[in-house]
Amino acid sequence: MSPRNASERRSLRASKRVTKAYINDLHGRLATFQHRANQATSSRSTPVSLSNQAGERDGSGMNADTRQLEPPERTDRSLAVSASGGGETKAPLTNPLAFHITDWVPGPRGKPIFMGASSTWAFGRRVLGMTHEKLTGSSLCPDPTSLLFDDGVYDLKWDGNKANYSQDIFDVSKLPTADFARFLINTVKFHCGQLFYLFEEDRFMQQFEAFHQNPSQRARSSPLWFCHYLLILAFGKSFVVQSTRSHRPPGADHFVQAMQCMPDFTCFDGDPIEKTQVLCCAALYLQCVHSRGPAYRMIGTALRLALEHGMYTEMHGIYLDQVYVQRCSLVWWTVYVLERRMSSLLGVPMGISEESISASFPPISRSIHGPNVLEMHVMLCQILAKVDLTVYGSEGKLDSRYLSATQSVLRDIAKVTEQLNGSFDLYVNGSMSGMSRISAHLHLLEHQCIILTTRPLLYIFLQSKLGQSDPALMGWLQSGTVKALLQICVESAQQTLRILSNLLEQGLLETFLPIYMDAAFTSTVPLLMAAAIDPSILPDHSPWTHRAYAILEDMSSRGNISARLIRSELRQLEGELAELLSGQNVNPATTLHTPSSICGLAQGGDPVGMMPAAPVGVEAQHTLELGLAEGFGQHYELSPDQLMELANSLDVDSLTWPLPGMDDLAV
């Protein structure tokens, strides 16, 4: 390539970047204008009485019953024309979570707490706060005894100040015997080994044998390994010892000692791979005890250390040993997965862009992690990052752009689902027995991506129903495109609870690692919202919420305080939504059913994934009487064809709105 051509191409790329940035800025200003218009409309409006809405005409000259006879595409077009024509109030669909307007809430200690856009904790708190304020007229009280807050769940007796701890940081008198330590190490390997590369067994056990020949001397001469050893012991005890008698988690003594003797990595010259693994262990432990801010900071340090040593690259070079390259690759993808998931849970930007990463998957990963586990985990985390960047970023603000982002994410999920179903089938021989923990973990992450992508729609409609935004937004429930997205959100939430229920029945439900607890919370909030918005989306949430409460109660009974607080928070949300809807006598409207556009259709057209409609309370009682095996035995797995069909059926253009004038954009 000639210098002139290279210069021209760089200039063209720069021009495209400027043009895209300018267009994004215009879209952002337009989205802000439309969002303000919706808020202004809601301040002059009363909450929609959906029982009346069912029989009202909407400006298109057709009532709801007439529109149900039309195909989804025509219905969507009719809604767009109706809302944008004549003197009708325009109610564009925007993602309110992407505007950063209500991102701070008071914490239990008086300090404001940031609520990230994609954070599941923040989403649940927004929904509860909005419902509570509508019901009582006052803000939600930040009570740490009934609501979950970061850093206030467990008492680690560690404030980060090493000067406050006078005991010998290399004291080995309280360490377990060698036999018990081996058992704890194997326990950590069972619970974490296939998901995270937290330690390299051969090297680690060589150091272990040397340590037990002279513990006091080896602890001081190998401070990095000793810190690593203490962290592994802390995990092992947390997996083995489950107690409700203390607010201090099992293994906390080992964790605190590890923090005390952890070298200052600013100047410490040690093995970069083991240093990164130590930081990953510390970050994951903090995540498990719901210290998610410190966990995020710790994994951020691990990420920067990995970047410093080039682990994110392909690592080609004559000075690089192949074994070292493979170890670096395994550590890098562990850092990547943890960083992506922790960033998403906090709702903050990712630490490195996907375009900057060129690391490959080492062949050794298949023998360590099993067939394709590492690759599949990474691919799902890549989708998770895309959701955070697009659906909850600038692209998620404007109606059509939000749906375009959603469509793109669903297509990516469809591609990954084909590999996921092929290599990690949930059920053996079509039954629900014998579920694999690893398969369950990956499928739960898949459903998490779907729920995170589609749940902003539930927030939009609940916000409108409670009078927090334009009541006319409820008219979009007539859209086949919107209804299909709501349906797949509900079905993914239901499938999540099915998976967790079967893990519970098999005694495989993880208590210390927060993966399953987060999945239960992520799935239950949308189900409560869907049932409150419209029974055609979910006739009765009680079979599912009862199962979620049973799952969280099991975790709580084994010492997980976070699970108890989440259960309390969900019950409060359920009660306040029920009281609010009952007190206002607000009944959801009869809305459009579009079975042809919903993913939950098995071959032959039989609906699966959704429980059959039943009177309130009857289905829950019936399910609980039957027991898990019969009541929740129905299941489905998302097929890539169904997901791709849903993505391709989204009529994005039907939700496009006329641009306001430039004077309006300047507001």
GUGU-537583 format. One record per residue (C-alpha): x, y, z. Coordinates in pm, whole numbers, plus 50000, padded with zeros to 5 digits. Example, Ala and Ser with C-alpha at 12.3 -4.5 7.8 and 13.67 -1.06 7.14 Angstrom:
BEGIN
512304955050780
513674989450714
END
This chain:
BEGIN
500005000050000
501425033849900
501825061450161
499265082349974
496655054849978
497315047950345
496915084950422
493685086650225
492285056350406
493205070750746
491535103250646
488415084650532
488245064950858
488645097051056
485895113250852
483595083850918
484335085851289
483515122951294
480315117351096
479215089151323
480035109551631
478025138751493
475035116451415
475255100251757
475275134751914
472155144751721
470445112451818
471405117852179
470025153152182
466835141152016
466465112952268
466915137252555
464305160252404
461825131752367
462545118952717
461895153652862
458675155752665
457535122652811
458385133953162
456515166753110
453495148052983
453515124653280
453575153853524
450295166153376
448715131853350
447185106953586
448085069953585
446455050053314
443405030553416
444045000653199
440664985953263
439225015353071
441985015152814
440844981752680
437634996552548
438945030252435
439765039652082
443315051452030
443185076451746
443605051551468
439855046251452
440135010451577
439654996151919
441844969152071
439554940851967
439694951651603
443454954851606
443924919651739
442764906651404
445644923751224
449114909251169
451914922751394
453584942051114
450404960851024
449614967151389
453044982251451
452665004951147
449205015651257
450495024951599
453315045451453
451015063951214
448445069651486
450925083351735
452675106051489
449665119451305
446975145151377
446775160051720
447485128151913
450115128352187
453405114352069
454755087652302
458055074752162
459605044252323
462905053852483
465055034852729
464895055753049
467755035953202
470185050752948
469635087053055
471465087353390
468775108853553
468055088653866
471435072453911
472015081554274
470105070754583
470865076354952
472745048255122
472275035655478
475215056855596
474065088755430
476405087255131
474895087454780
475105054154601
475565052354225
473155029754037
474625018753706
472325015153407
472824977653353
473184968253721
470664941853830
470804954254189
470104989754068
467294978053841
465524960754127
466024990854353
464665014654087
461544993454046
461004990354421
461675027254479
459285037754205
456555014654336
457075024854698
456965061854618
453745057754420
452145037854701
453255058655000
454165092454854
457615090455016
461025078054911
462205043254996
464035042355329
467565027955292
467145002055566
470114977755562
468174952155768
465634946155491
467364958655175
470604947355016
473444972655010
477054968354907
479674963755184
477084961355461
476144924655445
479044906655611
481444917955881
484904908355759
486584928556035
488854943355772
488924980155679
491984979255455
494254995755711
497104971855790
498254993956076
495184983656275
496354947456290
499314941656514
499524903656500
502144885656296
500864885755940
502824853955866
501394834756161
500734798656060
499324786056389
495694788456274
496124771355940
494474737455876
496424705055870
497914693755542
495204667355489
492364691455552
494064717655338
494234693055047
490524686655088
489814724055081
491964728754771
490124700754590
486824716454695
487844749254534
488864730254224
485424713854207
483474746154255
485644769754047
488124749753842
486084746753524
485064783253523
488104802453645
491854796453628
492504806953988
495564785254042
497714761253843
497444728454027
500874713253956
502874744354042
500644753054335
500904718354493
504694717954453
504784749554661
502274733854899
504554704054969
507544726855022
505534749255253
504544720955486
508164710955535
508844744255709
505684765855722
507014795955915
510094799755698
508304794055366
505524818655452
508094846555482
510304836155192
507354831654951
504874858955050
503054858454714
502384821154725
501454823055095
498894850155015
497604828554730
497354798454962
495384817855223
492874829354960
492354793754836
491804782355196
489294810555245
487324798454943
487544762255053
486164769155400
483364790455255
482314761455033
482554735155308
481484753155626
477964767655604
476694785155914
474024810756002
475424818256347
477674846956245
477744877156016
481324867955938
481574843255650
483574811055695
487134815755580
487144852955658
490144848855892
492214834855606
491014861955369
491914890155609
495344875055670
495824872755294
494994909555259
497494918055532
500374898655380
499584906555016
502664922954865
502444958154730
502284950154360
503384985354272
506984975054331
506844937754405
508754917554145
507024883954124
505544860453868
503014881953676
500754851753623
500544843353992
500154879954085
497194882053850
495714849953990
496024863354346
494154894854247
491474874054074
491024852854387
490714883554607
488274900154368
486074869254344
485994864854722
484964901154769
482264896054508
480994865854700
480624885655025
478834913654839
481654938854852
481214945754484
482884979654471
486124966154623
485834935354401
485564957254092
488614977454197
490584945654264
489764930053927
490614963453767
494114960353912
494344924953776
493244937453435
495904964653426
498554939753534
497534916053254
497544944653005
500984955553122
502374921153041
500654918752703
498384889952792
495584904652581
497624899752261
498344868852054
501754867252227
503904856951933
507664860551971
510904841251972
511494850152337
508204835552457
507974799952582
504854781952457
503914769552804
504184804952938
501994817752654
499314791752731
499354800653101
499054837553017
496144830352787
494264811053055
494844838453309
493844865453062
490474849952985
489814844953356
490484881953413
488324890253113
485334869853231
485494883053586
485954919053473
483094917453226
480684902253476
481654925253762
481414956053541
477964945753423
476774939153778
477884974153878
476594989453557
479885006653472
481905008053147
484154978953059
487874982153125
489034973652772
487274974152437
486694942152243
488594956551946
491784958452153
491824921452240
493574896452014
494394868652262
493584833552145
492284803352334
495094779252425
494714742652325
495424733252686
492174749752791
490144720352667
491934695552890
491694718753190
488234733253142
486494706252941
485344709152578
484834745352482
483844757152834
486314785852831
485414796652479
481674795052549
482044814552872
484004841452692
481554843752400
478634848852638
480584875552825
481264892652492
477504894552438
477094907552792
479564935252713
477694943552394
474424946452587
476004970852830
477584991052550
474584993252317
471274986652493
472295006752800
474605030652616
474015059252378
472485035652120
469785025652366
468315060152412
466245064852100
463335042352014
464465027051686
468115026151792
467235007352109
465354981451906
468194979451655
470624972651940
468234946652079
467924930151739
471704928351699
472174913152044
469484886851985
471184876751660
474474872451843
472764851652111
471194829951842
474634822351697
476064813052036
472974792752129
473614768451846
477024759851992
475694760752348
472904735952282
475224713652085
477984710752345
476224718352673
472804702452661
470984708952987
469084676552999
470194640752961
468014620552722
465354647552729
464844645453105
465434671353375
467604648153585
471364647853590
471834684653510
475444695553471
476564724853687
478704738553406
475934735753147
473554752353392
476004780553452
476384787753081
472654785953009
471944809153301
474394834253155
472654831252818
469284838952975
470814867453173
471884883552845
468344880452709
466744894653024
469164923953042
468474931652677
464684931752702
463844942753056
464044980452980
460694975752805
459154962853128
460524993153309
459025016253047
455545001353085
455574999153464
456815034953480
453975045753253
451405025653442
452425041453772
452145076353625
455885082753620
455925088653243
453495094352957
450435071453003
450105069152625
453155046552623
450905018052732
449515017852381
452735001452266
451584969452433
449484965052119
452674961951914
453564926951803
457244936551804
457114948852162
454974919852281
457394894352136
460294910252323
458344910452648
457474873952594
461064862852544
462074882052856
459444863953062
460314830152915
464024834552985
463194844053343
461034812953378
463694790553230
466234805353472
464064795053766
463574760353616
467324755353599
467854768053953
465014746254081
466564715053938
469964723854078
468264727654415
466614693554383
469964677554301
471774694654588
473964713954343
472734748854423
475764770654489
475544791054809
478804810454837
479464819654475
476844846154388
476104832654040
472854814854127
471684841254373
472124868354110
470274846753857
467324842654094
467114880054151
467594888553783
464704865853682
462184872953959
461954910753926
460854909553558
458224883253640
456724905153912
456734934753674
455214915453383
452304902553591
451634937553723
451704953553378
449404930153187
448104894653250
448434886352882
452204887752935
452094866553251
448744855653399
450134846853742
453604851553882
453034831954203
454284797354089
457534813353982
458014837154273
457274809354521
459984788654358
462384818254366
461694823454735
462364786554801
465694788954620
466734820054812
465504805155140
467714774755083
470714797355030
469814817855336
469454786955554
473024777855465
474474811155572
474024833955270
472894866855424
472674883855084
470064858354974
467954866155281
468024903355203
467204897554836
464264875854937
463054903155172
463374929154896
461474907954645
458664901254891
458384938354960
458174945554587
455544918454540
453454931554830
453624967954729
452784960754366
449794939954475
448634966754720
449074994354466
447164976654190
444454964954427
444064998954591
443775017054259
441634989454107
443934990953808
443464960953585
445684955653282
444074958952943
443414930852705
446284934152464
447434918852144
448484882352141
451024874851871
451954838251906
453554837251566
456164862551673
456994847752013
459984825052062
458184801752297
456694780452020
457844745051986
457804726451661
454234720551560
453004753151708
452494741552068
453314768852315
456034759752560
457914779252821
454814797352948
452654781853219
448994778953115
446704806353235
444934799853565
443034819553827
445264837754071
446434814254346
445144782154186
448204775953973
450594782254260
448744758254489
448584731854218
452284735154140
453364732554501
451134702154557
452584684154258
456134691154364
459034702754152
459374672953922
455804674953792
454914711553843
458084725053684
458924695553465
457834713353148
460814729352987
462224741852665
465584751752536
465914782052317
466744771651965
468944793551749
466314793151475
463644806451710
465904834051838
467004843851489
463394843851370
462454866751656
465344890251583
464514891851213
460814897551282
461414929351482
459934957751280
462384984651386
461175010251131
457645009051268
458845025651586
460685053851413
459455088751493
459545121151292
462495142951379
461685175751556
462955208451422
466425221251500
464955246951739
463515218551944
466845200451945
468465230952097
466255228152407
END
